[in-house]
Amino acid sequence: MPVWGVWMPECERWGFGCAPTARKVRNIGANDRVVVTTDDAVECVSIEGRAERLVGDGLEAMATAWAGKYHDGTQAETEMIEFVKAGAAYEVVPERAFGLIETPELFSTSATRWVWD
């Protein structure tokens, strides 16, 4: 299921939010293992990890980062932060990631794998 999210480099987490009643909330409750990928099939990165519900300072940081990325001036940035905080917010704790550039000249040499301990 596509969702908007934000990479938070300071904590090496990917954060996203959704409605508390969304099917993905029930799915994560049953199985917290997730995969996140970019929408770019040529320069692709996929992250495998576990989704953890955000509360407190973690929720505030993710909502602020999310609003900073998606704020387009149509509403106050503080309203966007409150909107994200009112829903179900998660961070993906990465276990491993894969990246590649799928062009003829780079495909065979660009594949990369990262592992988090």
Secondary structure, DSSP 8 states (H G I E B T S, - for coil): ----EEEETTTTEEEEEE-TT-HHHHHHHH--EEEEE-S-SSEEEEEEEEEEE--HHHHHHHHHHHHHHH--SSS-HHHHHHHHHHSEEEEEEEEEEEEEE-STTTHHHH-EEEE--
